Amino acid sequence: MFAEVIVDVSAYPIDRPFDYAVPQDLQPLIESGSRVKVPFGNRSVLGFVMNVKLDTDVPEDKQKEIHELLDIEPVFSEEMIALSKWMKRETLCYEIDALQVMLPAALRAKYEKIIRYVNLSIPLPNELNELFQGNEQVEIPSNTSKATLALIKKFIKNNALVLETKVKQNTTIKKVRMVHISDDLSFLNKILDELSPQAKKQKELVLWMTQCPGKAFQASELIKEANTTNAVLQSVIERGVASLTTEEIYRDPYAARTMEHSTKLNLTTEQQFALNEVVAAYEQGLSKTFLLHGITGSGKTEVYLQAIDRALQDDKEAIVLVPEISLTPQMTNRFKERFGALVAVLHSGLSAGEKYDEWRKIKRGEVKVVVGARSAIFAPFTKLGLIILDEEHEGTYKQDDSPRYHARDVAIWRGQYHGCPIILGSATPSLESYARAKKGNYSLLTLANRPKEQPLPEVAIIDMREQLKNGNRSMFSLELAEAIRVRLDKKEQMVLFLNRRGHSSFVLCRDCGTVIECSNCDISMTYHRYQEIIKCHYCGDEKHVPSTCPECESEHIRFFGTGTQKVEEEIAKLFPEARVLRMDVDTTRKKGSHESILQQFGEGKADILLGTQMIAKGLDFPNITLVGVLSADTTLHLADFRAAEKTFQLLTQVSGRAGRHDKKGEVIVQTYTPEHYAILFAQNHDYVSFYNQEMRLRKQFAYPPFTYVAMIQVTHEDVLMTAEYAHKAANWLKEHLSIEAEIIGPSAATISRVQNRYRYQCLVKYKKEPNLPEIMQQLIKIYRTEWIKKGITLYVDLNPSSIM
């Protein structure tokens, strides 16, 4: 018997299954989808069994055996194996990358380099003796010096040492000691009587146990509750009053939280119609994609909840995706309050162990609903009844590195596999999705009103050019400052939105005009006041703030632009009584910080929530009556054909945080381009008019959804080499694509250098290129076999979310 195995090596010549002989003792156990350890070259690596067969074309003298089977139950179903092959073609990735992205980090391999001292007749120098410390084998530390590594290499050649690779799992199953107290009360009392008066602590513990016969406790909890020690506990266990076992437990990120059970809400006519359409498709087993276009606060989540409830009645399962980790706590609470222990959570805010345990609950069928970010689309359900993407327009659903999949495409593929409906929900759908709905590819469902008929908040547009003319140089317009004062007096809450973190955008010399740029990237560094550093948000490089200009040595070096830290300081000056919570990447680095900030705000412990785009959507607090957008132009002037769409979506979403309950809401938008159509249509919450205007421009310039776009990016440390190979790629594509395909560029990327590598890119715009994946694969093959030797990197992104 032989197994076709995809090995854990991302390299072009290895991107195919390898045949391995299955040892006799493993033949009854091995299945497709299992993880195995296999010999590959001179080391051992992790592999995934894709198929089991009886014969192979590999000559007998070259056949290798599987070393070890890691899973009795396969980690991949037949569906996931098929999905990995689809992703390999559609995203142009290695098959191993597609498989790895479906697994929690805990199940991916951790490789350790081990050296063994095998020939004791050859003495080792002191440096190596210190490394071994009398042991026969030792792991090579990551900080080992080059001189020590050279010695290791020398003694491997002398056959004194042997180098081995150990494959380990990243995270283990959590186990605890459980104490099971005897249920025989008379026996407990008998032991209590037999204990000598000198064994005072043991007598106290047994007496405590007589109050809870037959119960089980974690050993650590029992020691704490009974106010005893581990030594005393061991002594009474030896007397037979309790038994000790080791049991597996889940790491539950929500264990300490109490959830109130919520009941179904009465639906409006619009909500009921939308629910009926989804349920009808579900009951007919149709893989139908619905675009649920509902204004902010229109009750889309209640439609999701009741649609899931219908699927659960048939013992089916559901996946709910949210775009931002900051949305997950509120969304999770809604689902946990409705469905209790049937809900699992998957997002990057969990530890590796917590993710692994949530994944195992899903795999074992112990939960029926998964709420999570992009990667939750790979939840290992086998009876999917419904898939939901909330805020479907968000760019975070597209993965930036290999495999460059879009969660929406994977959702539609899985929906077709299981014959279940998919709901794409948004107040501001992507133009591509809305165009597909208008064309009939998706079914359009509209929620035009809020459940309690609350009006959408009034939006005031403030022209900051006029504020400057009138002498107001503050980052707050007079209108916004007055509105904040009114809310503080009324004890109401507000959200201030700025799509930029840090203190200032850049550091500039007023004498010579020098802007402090990153030495690795062609981008200005951002000033962070609290740490007194300037930081590049592309490569992570940090420097102390210079006291003089590095070019002219002038002391007139200042911070320009506005970041969230600077706004926080300004609020403290203007409104010293205001309690402010700041929510951006810098304040949410710690585990659980998103949830902690939102919880504090929800409990009324702050008046102002100041943040970046992570606060722009999904938040639902009854006391928010004011939303202030400090700079609406941040995303408007980006070199991206989606700039206006992203600006409209952001403004509409953040506006929707105000007045969602009984209190009336107000939105104040500060801008230097108040005449732009994206801002004007956002002011009126008018998605359809924005869609029509933007579609006219997209049609004029032949951008999606009227065409498809593929981006090819080439990078190298030398700018001339980068340009040369970018032109080679563009010319090769011109020869192999149809004459209908338009190739734009190549030209330098918007940020032309990142991490000391220059970046050139070209765009391919096309309507119908059925062989495009195969043609791109051929280009990638040329790159992997020829260009990569010159230090070139090339990647292809089909349907990129951004062309920056």
N, C-alpha and C positions, 0 to 999 in steps of 0.2 A: 504494500500500500504506500502511496506517495501523497504528499501535501504540496499544493501550490502556495508559496509564502511570499508576501510582500515584506521586505526587510526594512528596518528602521535606519535607512541611509538615503538622504535627499541628494541624489546625483543622477545625471542624465542616463549614463549607461546602465544604471541599476533600477531604473523606473519600469520594472516588469516583475512578474512572479518568478520565483526560483523553485525548482522541484527538490524536495527533501524526502528521504525515506522515513517512514513512520516506524519506530521500534515496535516490536511485537506487543509489549505490555501497554503501549499507548493506543493501539489500534481500536479497541472498543470505546475509547474515551474521546478521541480527537474529532472535532467538527469544524465546519466553516465558521469563521468569526472568532475563533479562539486565539489567544496570545501564546506564543511559544518562544523559547530561547533556541537560537540556531547558530552553528558555526558559520562565520562569514569572513573569508580571508584568514588571518591569523588571530581573530578575536571572536567573542561571542556577542550576538546582538539580539534585540527584540524583533519578533516578526509576527505577522498576522496571517492566519490560514484563510485563504480565499476560496479554496476548493480542495476536495479530497478525491483521489482517483486511483485506479489500480495499476496503470502503466506510466512509464516515462521514457523520453527520448535520450535522457542523460546516460552515457556509458557507465557500466557497473563500477569501473575503477575510479570514476569521478563522483560517484554518489556520496552524499553526506547525510547523516542522520540528525533528526531533531534531538536536541539535548534534553529539553524539559518542556512539559505542558504547564502553563501558568493558570489556566482556567478550566474547571470542570464544566461550568456553564459558559458558553461563548459570550464575549462582550459585544459582538456585532451580530445583528439579525441579518437575514437575507436582504431585507430592505436597505439596511445601511451599507451593505457591500455593493448593491446596485447603485445607491446614491453616490458612493465614492467614485464609481466609474463615470457617472453622469457629471460630477463636479470636475473630474480630471479633464473631461472634454470641454465643458462649458467655461471653466475658469483657467484653463491652460496650466494646471498645477501638477506637481508630482502626486501619484496616487497615495503615497505614504502621508503626504501633507493633508490630503482630504480625510484619510482615516484618523490621523492624530487630532484634527480639530473637532472630531465628534466625541472624543473621550475627555473625561476630567483629567486634570494634570496628574492626579494621583496614579493613574494607570499608564502614564507615559514612562518611558525607561529613564533610569538614572544610571549612568555608567561610571564605575569606579576603576581606576588603574591600581592594580595590586602587584607588588613585587614580592616574590618568594625567594628565600635563601636556600638553594637546593644542593650546592656543593660546599659542604662545611670545611673541606680540605683547603679551600682557597680563602685566606684571611681577608677581611674587609677593612678598609681604612676607617679612621675614627669618625669621619663625617657620616658614613653609612651605618656604622655601629650605633651612633646616636639616633639615627632614623629608626632602626629596628628595635632598639632598647630590649634586646634579648628575645624578641618574638621571631617566629619562623617567617611570618608574612606581615606586610604593612601596606596601608593605602598611601599612595604618593600625595602629599599635601599640595594644594593649589599654589601655595606661596614658595614652593621649593626653588632654590636658587639655580641659575644656569650651570654653575660649577658642579653642584650636586647632581643635576640631571645628566651632565656629561660623564660623571663617575658611574652613575647607574647604567648608562648606555655601554660604558667600557666593560663593566662586570657582567652585563647580559651577553656581550660578545665572548667573554671568557667562560661562559656557561656556569658562572657562579650564581647568577640570579636569573629568574624567569619572570617575564612580564605577562600578566593576565588581565583581562577585562571582565569585571563583574557586572552583571545586569541586575539592578535593584528596582523595586517599585518605589515611586516618590513618597507615597504616604501609606501608612499601615491602617488596619482596622483598629479602632479604639476599643480596648477591653478594660473592664474594671473587676475588682474583687467584690463578690456578693456574699453576704453573711445571711444564711437561712436559719432562723431560730426554730428550735424544736417545737412542734405543736402539742407535745405531751407536757401539760402543766404540772402534773404530779411528779414527773421526772425532774423538771426544773426545780421544783420545791425540794425534792429529795437531795439534789446536788447542793442546793443552797444550805440545807441543814448539815451536809457532810463537810462543807468548807470550814476550815479552822478559823477562829476569830482573828488570827494574825493575817489571814488573806483578806484584808479589809476591802481592797479595791476590787478583787474578784467577786466578793459577796455583793458589793454595790452593783456591779455589772449584771450578775445573774438576777438580782432583785429587779433591776430595770427590765431585763428580758422577760420576766414573769408577767409584765404588763402588756407584752405584745407577742404572745406565742404564735408560731406559724408564719410570722411575717418575715419579709426579706428586705435587707438594707444594703446599700453600698457601704463597704467597710469604712471609707472615709467619713460618710455621713453618720454612721452608727457611733464612731469614735467621738465625733463632735457632739451629737445629741446626748450620748450617755456620759459625756465628760470623762472619758477614759483614755487609755493608751493602746497602741498596737500590741505591746508585749502582754498586757492584761487580757486583751481580746484573744490572742493566740492561746493563752493558758486556759481560758474557759472553753475554747473550741476543742482543745485536747481532751477535755472532760466530757465531750459529747453533747453539750447543751446547744450547739449550733454547728452547721457545716459551712465550709468555705468553697466557693466555686469561682471560676473566672468566666465572665460573660461579656459578649459583644454589645456595645451600646452605640447609638447614633450621637454625633455632635450636632445638637439642634440649636441654630442661631436664634430661634424664637422661644426657647424653653422658658426663659425668665419672664415672658410676657403673657398677660392675661388678655384674652380676646372675648369681646362681647359678641354674642350671636346676633346676626342681622337677618331680617326677613325680607321677602320680596316686596318691592315697591310697586304701587299702581302705575301702570304705563300710560303715557299719553297715546293719542290715536296714531301719531307718527311713529312712536317707539313700537307700538303693538304691530303696526304694519311691517316694520323692518324685521321684528322678531319672527312674525309669521312666515315671511319670505325665506329667512335663514332656516327655520325649522322644517319648512316644506322641502327644501333642498336636502337637508339632513335625512329626513324620513324616506326620501326617494333614493338616497345613496348617491347623490350627484356631487361631483367635485366642481362646485360652482364658486367663483370668486366674486364676493360682494364688496363694493366700495361704499362704506357707511360715511357719508359726508354730513357731519353734524356740527353746528356752530359750537363754540366753547360753552360748556355748561349745559349742553342739550340732553345729557343723560345717556351717552354712548356706553358708559361702563355698565349701567343697569341692563342694557340690551345684551352685552357680553355675558353678564352673570346669568341671566335667564336662559340664554341659548345654551350655555354650558350645563345648566341645571337639567335641561331637556336631554342632553347627551348622556349625562350621568345616570339618568333613569334607566338607560339601556346598558349600563356598565361600560360605557365608552369613556374615552380620555380626551383631554383638551390641553392645548399649549397656548399661553398668552404671552406675547412679547411686548416689552416696553423699551423705548430707545435709550433712556438715561438711567444710570444706576440710582440717581437721586429720586426718580419717580418710583422706583421699586418698593420702598417702604410703604408709601401710601397705597399703592396699587395692591401690594401683598396683603396689607391689613384688610382692604375691602374684600379680597377673596378668602382670606382666612376667617373673617367674621361670618362669611356666608357658608363656606364649605369645610371649615375646621381643619382636622388632621389630614384631609384628602389633598391638601395643597403642599407642593414642594417649591422651593425657591432656588433659582440658579442665576447668579451674577458675580461680577468680579470683586465685589465687596466681601465675599465669604472667604474664609481660609481654605487652603487646599483640602484639609480634612473635612470641613463642613460641606464643601462641594461634592467630595467623594461620597459622603453619607447621603446627601440629597439624591445624588445620581443612583446610588444603590437602592434607595426607596422606590425610585421610579422603575428601575430595572426589575425589581421584585414584585411590582404591581401593588405596592402598599399605599401609593397615592394615585390620584386620578387627574389632578390639575397641576401644571407647571407654570409658574410666573417667573419671567426672567428676561435678561437682555439677549442680545443677538444670538449667542451660542446655544441658548435654550431651545432653539429650533431643532437641535439634534437630540432632544430628550428621547431616551430609548423606549418609547411607548410602542405597543404592538396593536392597540385597538383604538386608533385615533378617530374621534368623532367630530372634532372642530379645531381649527387653528385661527388665532386672532393676532393681528399686528396693530397695536395701538400707535397713534401718531405715525402712520405708515410713510409719511413724507420724509422722515428724518434720515440724514446722511449716515448716522451711526449704524444703520442696518447693513451698510456695506463694509466689508472688512478691507483694510488698507494693505495688508500683506498677504502672501500666499497661504491658503487659497483665497483669492479675491472674490468671494461669493457675496450675493445679496440675500439677506434672510427672506425677503419676499419671494424670490425665485425658488429657494429651497422649500418654502412653505407651500407654494403652488405645486411643486413636484411631489411633495409628501401628500398633499391633498388628493392629487390624482391617483397616487399609489393606494391610498386608503379609501378613496371614493367618499371624501367628506368635504363640506364647505369651508371656505377661507373668508374671514372678514378682515378687510383693510379699513381701519377707522382713522379719521382725521377731520379737523376743522378746516385744514388747509392742505388738501391732497396734493401730491406731486402732479405736475402737469401731465406726465406720462400716464399716471393712473387715471386721472380724470378724463383724459383723451380716450383711453381704452374703454372707460365706462360710457362715454358719449357715443363711441363707435359700436358698443354692444358686446365687446370682449369681456367686460366686467358688468355686473348688475349694479346699477346706481340706486342707493337708498339714501334719502335725505331727511335730516332732522333740522328743520328751519327755526324751531322755537325751543325755548327752555321750558322744563316741566312745570314750573310755577309761573310761567309767563313773565319772568323778570326781564326787563329790557337789557339789551347789551349796554355796556358802559359808554358814556359819552367820551369821545376822544378829541382832545384839543391839540393842535399842531402849533408849536412855538418856533418861530424863525429866529435862530440864535444870531443871525447876522444883524437883525434889528436890535437884539439885546446888546451886542457889542457897540453898535452905533450910539446907543443911549448910555454907554459908559459902564454897563454891567459885565465885568470880566470874570465873574464867578462861574463855576460849572453848573450852578443852579439858576434857571431863569426866575424872574420875579414871581411869575405865576406858580411855578413848582414850589418855590420856597414858601409862598403863602399857603398853598394847599397842604404842605407838610405841617405847618404850624396849626392849621385848622384841625387836622387829624390828630395831632398830639393833644390838643385841647379836648377833643371828643373821646380820647382814649381808643381810637380806632387804629388798625394796623395798615401798613403800606409796604409795597414792594418797589425797590429801585433797581433798575436793570441797566447794566453796562456790559457790553460783550467784550470785555478785556480785563485780564487780571494783572496783578502787580501794582506798583505805585504810579509809574509814568511809562509812557510808551517808549521813550528814548532819552538818551543823555546827550546834550548838544553844547558845544562851545560857542558862546555868543560873540567871540572875537573873530575866530576864523571859520566858523560854521561846521567844524568837524562833528560828525555823529559817531558815537562809540559803537562800532560794529563787532560782531563775533569774529574771532580770528579763523574759525572753521567754516562759517556760513556767511553768505551775503545777505545778512539781515541785522537790523539794529538790535542791541541788547536792551532788555527791559529792567528797569530799576525796581528793586524790592526793598522797601524802607525798613521793614522789621529786622531783616538780617544784614542790612546795609551792603547789599550786593547788587551787581548787574548780572543778568542771566539770559542765556539764549534758550528760547523755548523749543528749538529744533534739535540741537545736539546736547543740551543740558549743561554746557560750559558755564562756569561761574567765575566772577572776578570781584575783587573789592572795588568799591566806587573810587575812581581817581579823584584826587583833590585838585589836580591841574590837568589842562588839556595835553594829551600825549603828543600832539602835533606842534602847538605854538607855546605850550607851557603857561598859558593864561589861567588865572584862577577863576575866570568868569565861565565856569562850567555849570550848567543847570539841567534840571529835569523838565521835560516837556511831554504834553499829552496827558491823558487821564486814565488811571487804572483804579481798580476797586479799592486798593489800600488808600489811595489819595482821596477818593470820595469819602471813605470812612473817616479820615482825618478832618475833611471839610465839614462833614455832618457834625462832628464833635465840637467844631468851632461855632457853627451857626445855631445848632440845636443841642446845647450841652445836656439837656434833660432827656434826650432821646436814647433809648436802649437799642443798640444796633447788633444784628447778627450778620456776619459776612460769609457768603457761601461761594467759593470758587475752588479751583484745583489746589491752591495753597492751603486752604483751611479744611479740606476734606481728604487729606492724605491718610489719616489714621482710620483704621477699621471702625465702622459704625458711626463715623463722624457725620455722614449725610443725614442719617436717621436722627442723631442726637440734635443737630441744628434744627431740623424740621419739627421735632418733638417740642423743643424749647419754644419755637415760634408758635406752634399750635396751642401750647399751654399759656400763651400770652406773656411770656417772659421777655419779649422784645417788641418794640414798636415798629422797627424797620428791618426788613429782610433785604439785604443788598447782595447782589450776585451777578454772575455771568449767565450764559444761556441755560445752565442746568436748572435755573429757577423759572425759566420762561414758559414751561408747560406742565400740565399734570397736577399742579398744586391746587388744593381746594380747601380754603380756610374761610369761615363765615365772616370774620371781622376785617378782611381786607377790603378797603373801600377806595384806595388810591394806588395806581401803578404809575411810576415815573420812568420814562425811557430817556436816559441821559444823552445818548448819542445814537440816533437812528441810522447814521450814515456809515457805521463801521463796516458792515458787510455790503453796502450798496455799490461801492466803487472798486470791488475786487475784480481782477482780470479773469472772470469766469462767466460763462453765458447764463449761469443760474443765479447770479448775484441779486437781481431784482426779485426773483422768486423766493430766495432765502430771506431777504429783507422783509418781504410781505408776510411770509410765514411766521417769522420771529415776532414781528410787531403784532400780528393778529393773535398769536398764541399768548404773548405776555399780557396783552390787553385783556384777554379772557380770564385773567386771575382776579379781576376786580368785580365786585357786586354779584357774586355767584349765588348769594343767599338772599336774605331779606333786605340788607342795606344796599343803598344805591351806590354804584361804582363810578369812578372817574379815572380817566387815563390822560396823562400829559406826555406828549412826545416832543422832545427837543431835537431839532435838525437844522442843518445848514442848506438843505435842498428840499424845502417844503413843497416845491412844485412837482416833484417826481411822482409819477403815477403809482408806484408801489406804495408810497407813503399816503397818498390821497385815498387810494382804494382801501388801505388798511384802516384809515380814519373812519370810513363808513362800513367796515366789516363786510366789504363787498367782494367776495371771492370770485363770483361769476364774471364780473366786469374786469377784474384783474386777469383772470384766465383768458378772456377774449382778447384783451390788449396784448398780453404777453405772447399768446399764440400767433398773433399777426406778425410780431417781430421774429419769433422763432421760424415761422414759415419763410419770411423774407430772407433770413440768413441761413436757412436749411439746418437748423439745430433740432435736437430731440424735442418733442416726439415725432417730428416730421422725418427725421433720419435717426440712425443709430450712430454711436460714436465709439471708437476704440482709441486708446492712447498708448503710444509706444514711447518709453523713456529710456535714454541711454546715459550712463554716468561713468566718469573716469577722473583720475586726479589731474590729468592734463587737459586743458580746455580744447586744444587743437585736436587731440585724439577723440574727445567726446563729440565734437562737431563732425569730424570725419566719419565716425561709425554711425552717427545719427543719420547722415546723408546716405550712407550705404544701406541702412535699413529702409529709409524712405524710397530710395531708387529700386531696391529689391521688391518692395510692395507694389510700386507702380507697374513693374513688369508682370506681377502675378495676380493682381486683383483686376476686376473688370473695369472698363473705361468709365462706368457710372460712378465708381468710388472716387471720392475727392480726398486728396492727401494735402493737409495743411502743414507747412513747415518742412524741415525741422527748424526750430528756433530755441533760444535759451529759455528755460523754465522761468516762471515768475520769480521764484527764489532760485537764482542760477547756481548757487553753491551751497551744499549742506554737508557737514562733517568732512570738509576738505575735498569733496568730490563735486565736479561740475556736472550740471544736469541739462541735457537737451531733450526736447520731446517733439513728436509730431502727432497730429490727429488724423484719424481716418473717419470720414463721414460717408455713410452708405445707407441704401434702402434695402437692397436684397443682395446678400453675398452668402449663399447657402454653404459655401466651402470655406468661409472665413476662419473657423476654428482650426481646420486642417492647414490652411495657408500660414496662419500665425504659428502653428506648431512647427512647420518647416523652418520659419524664420528663427524660432527659438532653438531649433536643432542646430542651425548654422552658428548661432551665438554660443551654444553650449560646447560645440565641438571645435570651433576655430577662434572666435573672438574672446572667449573667456580667458584664454591663455595670455592675452595682451592686457589683462586687468580690467577689461570692459565689463560692466553689468548692464543687462537689458531686461526690462520687464514690460509685459503687455497687460493692460487693464481694459477689459471689454465693459462698456457702459460705466465709466468712472463716475463717482458721485461728485468729484471736483476735478478741474483741469489745472489747478494751481501748480 
